[in-house]
């Protein structure tokens, strides 16, 4: 097993532990709707369908990026993909770096022939390998779009993680110009704030997944894996770093620069009410990952039921 594959296996195991979920949540508890005592409508008349990347969805809900390049990843991704196909919702893959580096074949499109699928690569991987890696990632699954993930804090806590983020924005801009599919950007749990959102808008990004603090904490997961006492002492004050999803959505949705960008709410979303609050705060669609991870280890039917 490669070092990357082993790390991804450990990520799955740790992501299922409550110790690595934010105790504060995503801030949705502070958002209160006015109770409508006189709704004047029937439940059967409520329509949840929406559009995303030019395709109609059954609901403003996406299976967020979870895993890639691990020994258990193929079964998990198959169950997620089959559920996405059945439920008519999109699915974002986990990082495709390991699969592409090892020359593996991804069968996900055969499991979800009609679903909206998003490829996934890390920003620093584009810096080192160029847009060609993004082209390969998209072509390998016939993706509808590419999702670039930003995870600088996770990398800093991770032993052997990326330490140089110079010129990453330029690499992303070049990728946007080279790809024929939309390019979206997400954080992994510390959030994308207004300053970063403006930079992304200026290079032509089609969508921003705020991925704020509130759900799975990747710094906490890497902290658990890192055995260096010096690294752990430095990292500990940053385990609760970042802005909450509920804080970020209205800030970015109000930016004139982001008026044409699809805003995705994720990071600690755990219920339909959280999804409704995301939409009210400015998101066009939401993404959930961790709640689907355990069902995905069992079957597609378990994911569909969830």
ABEGO torsion letter per residue (X at the ends): XBAAAAAAAAAAAAAABAAABBAAEAGAAABBBBBBABAGBBAAABBABBBBGGBBBABBBBBBBABBGBAAAAAAAAAAAAAAAAAGBBBBBBBAAAAAAAGBBBAAAAABAABBBBBBBBAAAAAAAEAAAAAAAAAAAGBABBBBBBAAAAAAABBGBBABABGAAAAAAAAAAABABBBBBBBAGAEBBAAAAAAAAAAGBABBBAGBBGBBBAAAAAAAABABAAAAAAAAAAAABEBBAAAAAAAAAABAAAAABBBBBBGGBABAAAAAAAAAAGBABBBBAAAAAAAAAABAAAAAAX
